[in-house]
């Protein structure tokens, strides 16, 4: 789907973000060794960096520093003592920004500010101070001391382990101390497809006890029917000599199939060939290459491998209907919608996937849209005044479309000068870029001979190669930050992309019926003995929504010291003071200290230090919260405030635009919910029904991996865990992934131990049950998550002290909110089903413990259900009790008074990963780990 209008508040009213800077070149693929840093001459050898103990919040380590033994984080530094309160001190002059500490040579670390492997905190607790670098002789002495201390620590650890083992054999304790399970090292070659995953939970065979209302829905799952007497023959294809280039293999195979009258056979481009008839030829020479054909298996409609063939067949149907593959979906410019005032086009398309379900093989089909600019990249470059920095920020790493072949490419660079920088340069042999395009695409003219070329890394002949594209013939796809913040653009796009439910199911049904009615496609379907049926109808139920119980926080908030920072002329407006009084009344906060900053006349000249200097003065006096009116269109101010407040000052802030603050009561109510939640309190709670099937000592963990980071491509893991029996208090922490774009979490053991410690400190015991909702898992990653992340959490449990109590049981659930599944009411309206709609049969996987849940209201367009897949279930509660509990958890997201798409902890983790990755760039002060600072 295209962009949708956001209907629920999104936290702080953030000013527009600056365009992303180009990412540095990424390292080798996963599994390959990173290139070593070149050693500096005459430098003492540094000890090899090792994976550190879970639980530490580590900073960059300088040479010679002592490493801490395995354990948990040290107690946090006390806050600065408060002074006199309420007096407005004179505003300080601008102070230079302090720089973060550097990093020793040769070390490979996560981005600054995140937990690092086995590195202690910097002594002194002073943020940002540069530490003096030791001299070489001092370094050698420090290294010797470090080695001695490490040996002593190892001896102490061994002695402690021996003492613990002796105590366990001679005394009675509350738990048995079993050895911590090892986290397996899994090669990608050992992984299986998501559909073939094994050793996962199955749905408990227990009777239902939750009251619900029945409902019938129409789905976008279309049954694929295969005649029982028809088979598909699967052949193994080999080439002698081996052919690396995929396009070369396709060419050879096309000639082979044409020669042998096998035009209906489908080739996967690698080593598999599907045929509706037996092939009697074992080998044949084509263009100097021997093609070897061997029968692998005769497939029937019940074989798992048949779905791979169905997907290949469906893709061929899409191409024959004039659709082009862009990303994972197919689009066509036929019938596109033009928005000329914004230089945009909206292309229609479809996503298709053939999958196995309980009810048989299904074609999952959904309609989608793609935004394409009507401006060429060359026109955009000229609009940016040919400024290399501005062009790089907007164009590099973006996806472009070449209309002469309707293919998409990711741009990796722009060549402004040197070789391959002009269309008149030599492309290959004696052929220039200009001559090549004139010969192969004569309808597309090139007029600007001085335009730079665009670089893109593509796989050709089995290896990555750089190709060069002509800006005049390419078009950007998607939206930039400037467009996303334009209300009029987003409104116009929403009108084109938000499809009402009855129209969507009608479009999908007509599209699938087109397969059967298209003469060429219907002939192929007859050859294979296939047909598509109408959309599947499924019976489900509607769970009862909980009632939110409002909480009176007046007693807890009456002593909060806070400051309202607003420009004087703005504050003197009657509307501003009226809205401030309304916010105080709604939030039950005491009156604030009001400070008026002196701002430059031009909003572009406003710097963040104007606000942070004021904040520093009041932090010393004990202020813990700041409400700040910030200027429009100034991302630097917002970023500077957040970095200083969350890292150095360790206080909470709420930034808001003046025009947003002026909206009165609706904004005041939402602002009150955000602020109360940020201060560590709950605006509302749920009733006792929430405990059906789960013990009161239950921890709910939400995990999400954000890939939209500005930290040189590093992904950020958001980890949020409840630490009380009402699911209203939280422990939160962010972790940076070692490799850009990595989806599997390598810090889960550390995070688990920290969460266990926080829960124990709050309850003096461990939870009986831990329920994990893991978002951000890509397709094909289930097996890796199942084999590594669950083991990491169990190891974190096992390494908690035995004196804390029995180890918890674990329920580990994968959450997919971007599924292509759609539901429509089975009536004349064909509308969105209501919140609480649960589907756990027919379209679910035959051997999985999974279900679909609609937990939110769709204000416009068609609703997306969320897909839940339980990988591990050690608690074995009835399925309907877990489904009911999951729906309850969707009502505790304190930034929105209604239910959301995923459990609250999962949504909190998403918000934190986004804030840390895009704005703060490093972890926040540990003192704020029990606050929802990211709302």
Number of C-alpha atoms within 10 A of each C-alpha: 19 20 19 16 16 10 11 12 15 13 19 16 16 19 20 18 17 15 15 21 17 19 16 10 9 12 12 11 9 12 8 8 9 11 8 9 10 8 11 10 6 7 12 14 13 16 12 8 15 10 11 20 19 24 24 24 25 19 23 25 23 21 22 19 15 19 17 17 16 15 16 17 18 11 8 10 12 8 13 12 9 12 13 9 13 17 11 13 10 8 16 12 10 12 10 7 10 10 10 13 18 15 15 14 14 15 16 16 19 20 21 19 22 22 29 29 22 23 24 22 19 17 7 8 12 10 14 14 14 12 11 7 11 13 10 13 10 13 20 18 13 17 20 13 15 18 16 13 15 16 12 12 16 14 12 13 14 12 12 12 12 12 11 14 12 11 12 15 9 9 7 9 14 10 14 13 17 9 9 15 15 11 16 11 9 12 10 12 6 8 16 15 12 13 17 11 17 14 10 16 20 18 18 13 10 11 9 10 12 14 12 16 11 12 17 19 23 21 21 26 29 21 22 19 15 18 13 10 8 16 19 20 20 23 21 15 20 18 18 11 10 11 16 14 15 15 14 14 20 15 13 19 19 16 13 18 15 11 11 10 9 15 13 17 18 21 21 15 16 15 13 18 21 26 20 17 16 14 14 9 11 11 14 14 13 14 10 10 14 16 21 16 20 17 17 13 13 15 17 17 20 13 11 15 14 22 19 14 22 21 17 16 22 17 19 14 18 20 13 13 15 12 21 20 18 17 11 9 20 23 25 21 18 11 9 17 16 17 16 11 7 15 12 21 23 25 22 23 23 20 16 19 19 23 22 22 19 14 14 16 24 25 23 20 23 23 22 21 23 23 22 22 24 19 17 19 22 20 15 19 21 12 11 14 11 16 11 13 11 15 19 20 16 20 25 20 18 18 20 27 21 18 13 14 9 16 14 19 21 18 21 20 18 21 16 16 10 8 10 21 18 22 25 14 16 16 17 9 6 9 12 17 20 19 17 15 18 14 9 10 12 12 10 13 12 16 10 13 10 11 20 23 23 25 21 21 16 14 12 15 14 12 10 11 11 12 17 21 19 23 24 22 18 25 23 27 19 19 17 15 13 13 14 14 15 11 11 12 17 19 13 12 22 18 15 20 22 19 20 15 22 17 14 21 24 11 15 19 18 13 16 17 15 15 21 19 13 14 11 13 20 17 15 18 17 12 13 20 17 17 16 18 16 16 20 16 19 18 15 18 18 21 24 16 16 18 13 15 11 11 11 14 16 12 9 14 16 12 10 16 21 23 23 19 22 21 17 14 9 14 20 11 10 10 14 20 14 13 18 20 13 18 21 15 15 16 23 18 22 15 16 19 17 19 23 17 15 13 14 11 8 7 13 13 10 18 19 20 21 20 25 21 19 21 26 17 17 27 25 17 18 20 24 20 24 24 18 21 21 26 18 18 18 20 18 19 23 28 20 18 24 27 20 21 23 22 20 16 21 20 24 22 25 24 21 21 17 17 11 12 20 16 13 16 14 9 17 23 16 20 22 21 23 27 27 20 22 23 21 17 22 23 24 20 18 19 12 9 12 20 18 15 18 17 13 16 20 22 26 24 26 26 27 29 28 28 22 16 22 20 25 17 20 24 26 36 31 29 27 30 31 24 28 18 16 18 22 20 20 24 22 29 26 28 29 33 25 18 17 19 17 19 22 19 21 18 23 24 24 23 25 24 25 25 27 26 23 21 23 16 13 13 14 12 17 27 25 18 20 24 23 25 26 24 24 20 17 10 9 14 16 22 22 22 19 18 16 19 20 21 19 25 22 22 21 24 23 20 19 22 13 17 11 17 18 20 24 21 19 21 22 23 22 22 26 22 18 11 12 21 19 25 27 23 19 18 10 7 10 19 21 25 27 18 22 23 26 27 24 22 17 16 26 19 19 16 16 19 21 25 21 27 26 28 31 23 19 15 11 17 21 23 25 22 27 22 23 23 23 21 23 22 19 13 16 18 17 17 23 21 18 17 21 24 18 20 30 25 23 22 26 25 25 25 24 17 17 15 24 22 22 29 24 28 30 28 24 28 28 24 21 26 30 25 22 27 28 20 21 22 24 24 23 24 19 19 16 20 17 20 20 26 26 23 22
